[in-house]
Amino acid sequence: MPLLAWALTGDSRKTDVVAPLVKPAELKGYARFSLLGKDYPALIEHDETSIVDGLLLCPQDESQRKKLDDFEGEAYTMTPVQVTVVGEEGQMVDADIYLWNGERYAVSMDRWDLDTFVQERLNDWIELFAGMELLGNDADP
């Protein structure tokens, strides 16, 4: 959650601001794979039995949405889907995902694991982004 906090607030320590905006969710029919030579994943369509766990983010305003879009970048295409909210008796909700739009050859056959990323690379990413700022709609021209 620290990277999400950084993307939305500019401060990776503000996870308390972001926590109320997220719920655990599952997405069927997709899989998350490692990218060759990269720390971040590619979410792609997969067989109908595949399930990806993640977080459903409910941004408070358009600025937060824009900051998240900027963070994800052009290698991903926002795609509407339905996700299952975990712990809410199978409640399905409309959501947008960031689907990999890059080269297919860049996608590894290895599944990407969030826990491994957090243990091995998260601190490097937080250090990399320290002092940087994503601009949302509320930014000065």
Secondary structure, 3 states (H helix, E strand, C coil): CHHHHHHHHCCCCCHHHHHHHEEEEEEECEEEEEECCCCCEEEEECCCCCEEEEEEECCCCHHHHHHHHHHHCCCEEEEEEEEEECCCCCCEEEEEEEEECCCHHHEEEEECCHHHHHHHCHHHHHHHHCCCCCCCCCCCC
